[in-house]
Amino acid sequence: MSELTGKVALVTGGSRGIGAAIAKRLAEAGAAVAVTYVQAEDKARAVAKQIEADGGRATVIQADLTRPDAAAKAVEQTVRELGGIDILVNNAGFLAYGPLDEVSAEDLDRVLAADVRSVFLAAQAAARHMGDGGRIISIGSCFNGRTPGANFVLQAMGKSALIGLTKGLARELGPRGITVTTVDPGPIDTDMNPADGDSADYQRSLTALGRFGEAEDIAAAVAYLAGPGGRYITGTGIAVDGGYTT
């Protein structure tokens, strides 16, 4: 695979799970990749080490994207260390769930900061460096189209906000040849949401395929959108959810 040779990608939250799978897949396609982490430096460096062992280029960036200045700084560090930025993958987020009466103002602020504000600020910073063919891809959620039960108010709100943000950015950046999309996962087997977890059977029952997906399924969709196949897809999302929203 070499569709992304010469390209530079930044994957936020790329130290594990879906983010790590995306970083590795983009590197396999030829891109140089920067990944951000908050605390798991060892895991982020392990991702970079594997990319480099396979002949790619990678760097790691410490960034708490709930801080207002972190997203733009991560973009600028990517540009300095890897020579530019062509692909921005907004994967980092903050998961908060629970009964409405137990959701705190701090939870609300963290969801808005991580899932919405950081995406806007990263896109704003990255767009300054992108030319024709640039890609901005955000990892959304099946919760932006269907919320099957209680306790997910913040998750549904934060990821639904990405829809409007994606459409607005697509109109703003389209004349420059930059596409803006989302990939919306359903139940994905990760350490945060394992396929053998307490709620796994319930989650499987909500999908048409009756099973969890894998992080590589999301990575494949991101790689497609980042490559030539995604050149005429913008202002919309691709559901990779096993039929969750069917």
Short mmCIF file of the C-alpha atoms (twelve columns), coordinates in Angstrom:
data_MODEL
# 
_entry.id   MODEL 
# 
loop_
_atom_site.group_PDB 
_atom_site.id 
_atom_site.type_symbol 
_atom_site.label_atom_id 
_atom_site.label_alt_id 
_atom_site.label_comp_id 
_atom_site.label_asym_id 
_atom_site.label_seq_id 
_atom_site.Cartn_x 
_atom_site.Cartn_y 
_atom_site.Cartn_z 
_atom_site.pdbx_PDB_model_num 
ATOM 1   C CA . MET A 1   0.000   0.000  0.000  1 
ATOM 2   C CA . SER A 2   1.434   3.388  -0.986 1 
ATOM 3   C CA . GLU A 3   -1.542  5.652  -1.651 1 
ATOM 4   C CA . LEU A 4   -0.407  8.073  1.054  1 
ATOM 5   C CA . THR A 5   3.310   8.189  0.293  1 
ATOM 6   C CA . GLY A 6   4.623   11.686 0.957  1 
ATOM 7   C CA . LYS A 7   1.663   12.621 3.150  1 
ATOM 8   C CA . VAL A 8   1.804   13.593 6.834  1 
ATOM 9   C CA . ALA A 9   -0.951  12.616 9.264  1 
ATOM 10  C CA . LEU A 10  -1.752  13.627 12.834 1 
ATOM 11  C CA . VAL A 11  -3.871  11.171 14.826 1 
ATOM 12  C CA . THR A 12  -5.056  12.473 18.182 1 
ATOM 13  C CA . GLY A 13  -5.455  9.894  20.901 1 
ATOM 14  C CA . GLY A 14  -3.279  7.511  18.942 1 
ATOM 15  C CA . SER A 15  -1.662  5.538  21.747 1 
ATOM 16  C CA . ARG A 16  -4.149  2.657  21.904 1 
ATOM 17  C CA . GLY A 17  -7.351  1.153  20.581 1 
ATOM 18  C CA . ILE A 18  -8.923  2.764  17.536 1 
ATOM 19  C CA . GLY A 19  -6.372  5.581  17.413 1 
ATOM 20  C CA . ALA A 20  -3.412  3.212  17.376 1 
ATOM 21  C CA . ALA A 21  -5.012  1.114  14.637 1 
ATOM 22  C CA . ILE A 22  -5.593  4.233  12.542 1 
ATOM 23  C CA . ALA A 23  -2.014  5.426  12.982 1 
ATOM 24  C CA . LYS A 24  -0.604  2.065  11.920 1 
ATOM 25  C CA . ARG A 25  -2.935  1.788  8.920  1 
ATOM 26  C CA . LEU A 26  -2.060  5.260  7.636  1 
ATOM 27  C CA . ALA A 27  1.632   4.460  8.056  1 
ATOM 28  C CA . GLU A 28  1.174   1.220  6.112  1 
ATOM 29  C CA . ALA A 29  -0.329  3.329  3.325  1 
ATOM 30  C CA . GLY A 30  2.834   5.454  3.246  1 
ATOM 31  C CA . ALA A 31  2.081   8.425  5.484  1 
ATOM 32  C CA . ALA A 32  4.403   9.802  8.140  1 
ATOM 33  C CA . VAL A 33  2.359   9.820  11.337 1 
ATOM 34  C CA . ALA A 34  2.267   11.837 14.558 1 
ATOM 35  C CA . VAL A 35  0.215   10.492 17.459 1 
ATOM 36  C CA . THR A 36  -0.849  12.330 20.583 1 
ATOM 37  C CA . TYR A 37  -1.240  10.941 24.070 1 
ATOM 38  C CA . VAL A 38  -2.201  12.336 27.453 1 
ATOM 39  C CA . GLN A 39  -0.495  9.988  29.928 1 
ATOM 40  C CA . ALA A 40  0.263   6.712  28.151 1 
ATOM 41  C CA . GLU A 41  3.631   7.748  26.721 1 
ATOM 42  C CA . ASP A 42  4.898   4.168  26.715 1 
ATOM 43  C CA . LYS A 43  1.986   3.002  24.572 1 
ATOM 44  C CA . ALA A 44  2.335   5.924  22.177 1 
ATOM 45  C CA . ARG A 45  6.044   5.221  21.758 1 
ATOM 46  C CA . ALA A 46  5.288   1.550  21.165 1 
ATOM 47  C CA . VAL A 47  2.991   2.552  18.292 1 
ATOM 48  C CA . ALA A 48  5.687   4.809  16.848 1 
ATOM 49  C CA . LYS A 49  8.334   2.134  17.307 1 
ATOM 50  C CA . GLN A 50  6.275   -0.402 15.376 1 
ATOM 51  C CA . ILE A 51  5.677   2.078  12.561 1 
ATOM 52  C CA . GLU A 52  9.404   2.780  12.348 1 
ATOM 53  C CA . ALA A 53  10.260  -0.934 12.492 1 
ATOM 54  C CA . ASP A 54  8.047   -1.388 9.452  1 
ATOM 55  C CA . GLY A 55  9.953   1.307  7.584  1 
ATOM 56  C CA . GLY A 56  7.748   4.313  8.321  1 
ATOM 57  C CA . ARG A 57  8.219   7.662  10.057 1 
ATOM 58  C CA . ALA A 58  6.484   8.526  13.315 1 
ATOM 59  C CA . THR A 59  6.619   10.900 16.231 1 
ATOM 60  C CA . VAL A 60  4.724   11.187 19.512 1 
ATOM 61  C CA . ILE A 61  3.267   14.340 21.073 1 
ATOM 62  C CA . GLN A 62  2.034   14.838 24.615 1 
ATOM 63  C CA . ALA A 63  -1.236  16.765 24.430 1 
ATOM 64  C CA . ASP A 64  -4.170  17.083 26.806 1 
ATOM 65  C CA . LEU A 65  -6.751  18.230 24.290 1 
ATOM 66  C CA . THR A 66  -9.102  19.486 26.978 1 
ATOM 67  C CA . ARG A 67  -6.653  22.404 27.311 1 
ATOM 68  C CA . PRO A 68  -7.507  25.274 24.920 1 
ATOM 69  C CA . ASP A 69  -3.985  25.598 23.490 1 
ATOM 70  C CA . ALA A 70  -3.159  21.897 23.094 1 
ATOM 71  C CA . ALA A 71  -4.752  21.144 19.721 1 
ATOM 72  C CA . ALA A 72  -3.036  23.926 17.819 1 
ATOM 73  C CA . LYS A 73  0.289   23.149 19.501 1 
ATOM 74  C CA . ALA A 74  0.002   19.490 18.439 1 
ATOM 75  C CA . VAL A 75  -0.593  20.563 14.849 1 
ATOM 76  C CA . GLU A 76  2.376   22.942 14.876 1 
ATOM 77  C CA . GLN A 77  4.653   20.287 16.402 1 
ATOM 78  C CA . THR A 78  3.601   17.850 13.694 1 
ATOM 79  C CA . VAL A 79  4.473   20.401 11.027 1 
ATOM 80  C CA . ARG A 80  7.873   21.107 12.599 1 
ATOM 81  C CA . GLU A 81  8.882   17.499 13.114 1 
ATOM 82  C CA . LEU A 82  7.391   15.850 10.019 1 
ATOM 83  C CA . GLY A 83  7.424   18.702 7.512  1 
ATOM 84  C CA . GLY A 84  3.734   19.503 7.136  1 
ATOM 85  C CA . ILE A 85  0.256   18.124 7.681  1 
ATOM 86  C CA . ASP A 86  -2.051  16.685 5.038  1 
ATOM 87  C CA . ILE A 87  -4.362  14.483 7.138  1 
ATOM 88  C CA . LEU A 88  -5.888  15.305 10.515 1 
ATOM 89  C CA . VAL A 89  -7.688  12.520 12.352 1 
ATOM 90  C CA . ASN A 90  -9.577  13.768 15.405 1 
ATOM 91  C CA . ASN A 91  -9.855  10.586 17.434 1 
ATOM 92  C CA . ALA A 92  -9.308  11.753 21.022 1 
ATOM 93  C CA . GLY A 93  -12.406 12.201 23.138 1 
ATOM 94  C CA . PHE A 94  -13.826 11.987 26.626 1 
ATOM 95  C CA . LEU A 95  -16.393 9.338  27.567 1 
ATOM 96  C CA . ALA A 96  -18.887 10.295 30.259 1 
ATOM 97  C CA . TYR A 97  -22.123 8.480  30.953 1 
ATOM 98  C CA . GLY A 98  -24.567 8.033  33.768 1 
ATOM 99  C CA . PRO A 99  -28.006 9.151  34.968 1 
ATOM 100 C CA . LEU A 100 -28.838 12.763 34.214 1 
ATOM 101 C CA . ASP A 101 -28.899 13.715 37.889 1 
ATOM 102 C CA . GLU A 102 -25.353 12.421 38.330 1 
ATOM 103 C CA . VAL A 103 -23.757 14.161 35.356 1 
ATOM 104 C CA . SER A 104 -21.622 17.041 36.621 1 
ATOM 105 C CA . ALA A 105 -20.826 20.396 35.089 1 
ATOM 106 C CA . GLU A 106 -17.204 19.245 34.980 1 
ATOM 107 C CA . ASP A 107 -18.218 16.214 32.882 1 
ATOM 108 C CA . LEU A 108 -20.105 18.506 30.522 1 
ATOM 109 C CA . ASP A 109 -17.132 20.832 30.152 1 
ATOM 110 C CA . ARG A 110 -14.705 17.957 29.490 1 
ATOM 111 C CA . VAL A 111 -16.943 16.435 26.804 1 
ATOM 112 C CA . LEU A 112 -17.372 19.760 25.042 1 
ATOM 113 C CA . ALA A 113 -13.640 20.490 25.323 1 
ATOM 114 C CA . ALA A 114 -12.432 17.099 24.086 1 
ATOM 115 C CA . ASP A 115 -15.134 16.150 21.586 1 
ATOM 116 C CA . VAL A 116 -16.009 19.526 20.079 1 
ATOM 117 C CA . ARG A 117 -13.664 22.400 20.925 1 
ATOM 118 C CA . SER A 118 -10.455 20.456 20.316 1 
ATOM 119 C CA . VAL A 119 -11.756 19.241 16.950 1 
ATOM 120 C CA . PHE A 120 -12.559 22.786 15.873 1 
ATOM 121 C CA . LEU A 121 -9.219  24.171 17.051 1 
ATOM 122 C CA . ALA A 122 -7.208  21.336 15.503 1 
ATOM 123 C CA . ALA A 123 -9.048  21.755 12.203 1 
ATOM 124 C CA . GLN A 124 -8.511  25.510 12.316 1 
ATOM 125 C CA . ALA A 125 -4.778  25.080 12.881 1 
ATOM 126 C CA . ALA A 126 -4.342  22.251 10.374 1 
ATOM 127 C CA . ALA A 127 -6.238  24.039 7.619  1 
ATOM 128 C CA . ARG A 128 -3.646  26.815 7.665  1 
ATOM 129 C CA . HIS A 129 -1.088  24.299 6.428  1 
ATOM 130 C CA . MET A 130 -3.251  22.180 4.113  1 
ATOM 131 C CA . GLY A 131 -3.606  22.557 0.393  1 
ATOM 132 C CA . ASP A 132 -5.696  20.824 -2.233 1 
ATOM 133 C CA . GLY A 133 -6.187  17.222 -1.166 1 
ATOM 134 C CA . GLY A 134 -6.148  17.902 2.554  1 
ATOM 135 C CA . ARG A 135 -8.275  15.654 4.749  1 
ATOM 136 C CA . ILE A 136 -9.936  16.296 8.104  1 
ATOM 137 C CA . ILE A 137 -11.546 13.158 9.528  1 
ATOM 138 C CA . SER A 138 -13.228 12.988 12.933 1 
ATOM 139 C CA . ILE A 139 -14.184 9.843  14.792 1 
ATOM 140 C CA . GLY A 140 -17.829 10.221 15.715 1 
ATOM 141 C CA . SER A 141 -20.167 7.597  17.123 1 
ATOM 142 C CA . CYS A 142 -23.275 5.601  16.323 1 
ATOM 143 C CA . PHE A 143 -24.816 7.652  19.156 1 
ATOM 144 C CA . ASN A 144 -25.087 10.652 16.847 1 
ATOM 145 C CA . GLY A 145 -27.933 8.925  15.025 1 
ATOM 146 C CA . ARG A 146 -29.509 6.656  17.587 1 
ATOM 147 C CA . THR A 147 -29.476 6.616  21.372 1 
ATOM 148 C CA . PRO A 148 -31.052 3.312  22.432 1 
ATOM 149 C CA . GLY A 149 -31.208 3.943  26.160 1 
ATOM 150 C CA . ALA A 150 -30.694 6.334  29.028 1 
ATOM 151 C CA . ASN A 151 -27.398 7.500  30.573 1 
ATOM 152 C CA . PHE A 152 -25.749 8.619  27.332 1 
ATOM 153 C CA . VAL A 153 -26.838 12.258 27.152 1 
ATOM 154 C CA . LEU A 154 -23.315 13.670 27.029 1 
ATOM 155 C CA . GLN A 155 -22.039 11.066 24.572 1 
ATOM 156 C CA . ALA A 156 -24.937 11.707 22.202 1 
ATOM 157 C CA . MET A 157 -24.581 15.476 22.542 1 
ATOM 158 C CA . GLY A 158 -20.834 15.614 21.989 1 
ATOM 159 C CA . LYS A 159 -20.754 13.342 18.966 1 
ATOM 160 C CA . SER A 160 -23.873 14.871 17.414 1 
ATOM 161 C CA . ALA A 161 -22.151 18.254 17.519 1 
ATOM 162 C CA . LEU A 162 -19.552 16.827 15.135 1 
ATOM 163 C CA . ILE A 163 -22.216 16.568 12.441 1 
ATOM 164 C CA . GLY A 164 -22.786 20.323 12.307 1 
ATOM 165 C CA . LEU A 165 -19.084 21.047 12.692 1 
ATOM 166 C CA . THR A 166 -18.228 18.668 9.842  1 
ATOM 167 C CA . LYS A 167 -20.809 20.176 7.503  1 
ATOM 168 C CA . GLY A 168 -19.739 23.731 8.313  1 
ATOM 169 C CA . LEU A 169 -16.060 22.970 7.823  1 
ATOM 170 C CA . ALA A 170 -16.790 21.150 4.575  1 
ATOM 171 C CA . ARG A 171 -18.470 24.249 3.143  1 
ATOM 172 C CA . GLU A 172 -15.708 26.506 4.437  1 
ATOM 173 C CA . LEU A 173 -12.811 24.421 3.173  1 
ATOM 174 C CA . GLY A 174 -14.305 22.809 0.077  1 
ATOM 175 C CA . PRO A 175 -13.215 25.593 -2.286 1 
ATOM 176 C CA . ARG A 176 -9.632  24.838 -1.220 1 
ATOM 177 C CA . GLY A 177 -9.964  21.140 -2.063 1 
ATOM 178 C CA . ILE A 178 -9.990  20.021 1.586  1 
ATOM 179 C CA . THR A 179 -12.543 17.373 2.534  1 
ATOM 180 C CA . VAL A 180 -14.097 17.035 5.978  1 
ATOM 181 C CA . THR A 181 -15.808 13.832 7.104  1 
ATOM 182 C CA . THR A 182 -16.585 11.613 10.070 1 
ATOM 183 C CA . VAL A 183 -16.300 7.891  10.670 1 
ATOM 184 C CA . ASP A 184 -18.973 6.745  13.098 1 
ATOM 185 C CA . PRO A 185 -18.176 3.491  14.942 1 
ATOM 186 C CA . GLY A 186 -20.635 1.134  16.529 1 
ATOM 187 C CA . PRO A 187 -19.575 -1.388 19.187 1 
ATOM 188 C CA . ILE A 188 -15.832 -1.905 18.687 1 
ATOM 189 C CA . ASP A 189 -13.755 -4.401 20.651 1 
ATOM 190 C CA . THR A 190 -11.184 -2.311 22.541 1 
ATOM 191 C CA . ASP A 191 -9.849  -2.232 26.073 1 
ATOM 192 C CA . MET A 192 -12.355 0.507  26.852 1 
ATOM 193 C CA . ASN A 193 -15.293 -1.482 25.477 1 
ATOM 194 C CA . PRO A 194 -14.332 -5.171 25.313 1 
ATOM 195 C CA . ALA A 195 -16.428 -7.691 23.409 1 
ATOM 196 C CA . ASP A 196 -16.640 -9.755 26.604 1 
ATOM 197 C CA . GLY A 197 -17.652 -6.834 28.840 1 
ATOM 198 C CA . ASP A 198 -20.721 -6.566 31.030 1 
ATOM 199 C CA . SER A 199 -22.856 -4.849 28.387 1 
ATOM 200 C CA . ALA A 200 -21.435 -6.675 25.365 1 
ATOM 201 C CA . ASP A 201 -24.427 -8.933 24.736 1 
ATOM 202 C CA . TYR A 202 -26.768 -5.946 24.810 1 
ATOM 203 C CA . GLN A 203 -24.570 -4.008 22.390 1 
ATOM 204 C CA . ARG A 204 -24.405 -6.959 20.011 1 
ATOM 205 C CA . SER A 205 -28.196 -7.221 20.057 1 
ATOM 206 C CA . LEU A 206 -28.454 -3.677 18.705 1 
ATOM 207 C CA . THR A 207 -26.446 -4.440 15.556 1 
ATOM 208 C CA . ALA A 208 -27.670 -6.095 12.373 1 
ATOM 209 C CA . LEU A 209 -24.580 -8.310 12.221 1 
ATOM 210 C CA . GLY A 210 -24.855 -9.417 15.838 1 
ATOM 211 C CA . ARG A 211 -21.199 -8.871 16.690 1 
ATOM 212 C CA . PHE A 212 -18.569 -6.329 17.639 1 
ATOM 213 C CA . GLY A 213 -16.297 -4.738 15.100 1 
ATOM 214 C CA . GLU A 214 -12.539 -4.400 15.413 1 
ATOM 215 C CA . ALA A 215 -10.384 -1.294 15.589 1 
ATOM 216 C CA . GLU A 216 -8.977  -2.203 12.182 1 
ATOM 217 C CA . ASP A 217 -12.469 -1.805 10.676 1 
ATOM 218 C CA . ILE A 218 -12.456 1.854  11.670 1 
ATOM 219 C CA . ALA A 219 -8.865  2.272  10.514 1 
ATOM 220 C CA . ALA A 220 -9.760  0.901  7.078  1 
ATOM 221 C CA . ALA A 221 -12.543 3.454  6.653  1 
ATOM 222 C CA . VAL A 222 -10.248 6.289  7.730  1 
ATOM 223 C CA . ALA A 223 -7.548  5.156  5.309  1 
ATOM 224 C CA . TYR A 224 -10.088 5.081  2.476  1 
ATOM 225 C CA . LEU A 225 -11.275 8.616  3.215  1 
ATOM 226 C CA . ALA A 226 -7.685  9.815  3.557  1 
ATOM 227 C CA . GLY A 227 -6.708  8.370  0.194  1 
ATOM 228 C CA . PRO A 228 -7.780  8.913  -3.420 1 
ATOM 229 C CA . GLY A 229 -11.078 7.128  -2.783 1 
ATOM 230 C CA . GLY A 230 -12.181 9.921  -0.477 1 
ATOM 231 C CA . ARG A 231 -11.571 12.824 -2.804 1 
ATOM 232 C CA . TYR A 232 -15.272 13.407 -3.562 1 
ATOM 233 C CA . ILE A 233 -16.668 12.636 -0.101 1 
ATOM 234 C CA . THR A 234 -17.157 15.613 2.188  1 
ATOM 235 C CA . GLY A 235 -19.610 17.043 4.687  1 
ATOM 236 C CA . THR A 236 -20.876 13.622 5.668  1 
ATOM 237 C CA . GLY A 237 -20.062 10.520 7.694  1 
ATOM 238 C CA . ILE A 238 -19.554 6.818  7.135  1 
ATOM 239 C CA . ALA A 239 -21.177 4.509  9.679  1 
ATOM 240 C CA . VAL A 240 -18.963 1.546  10.545 1 
ATOM 241 C CA . ASP A 241 -21.358 0.088  13.057 1 
ATOM 242 C CA . GLY A 242 -22.459 -3.372 11.957 1 
ATOM 243 C CA . GLY A 243 -25.910 -2.032 11.186 1 
ATOM 244 C CA . TYR A 244 -26.408 -0.395 14.588 1 
ATOM 245 C CA . THR A 245 -28.285 2.521  13.052 1 
ATOM 246 C CA . THR A 246 -30.249 0.376  10.571 1 
# 
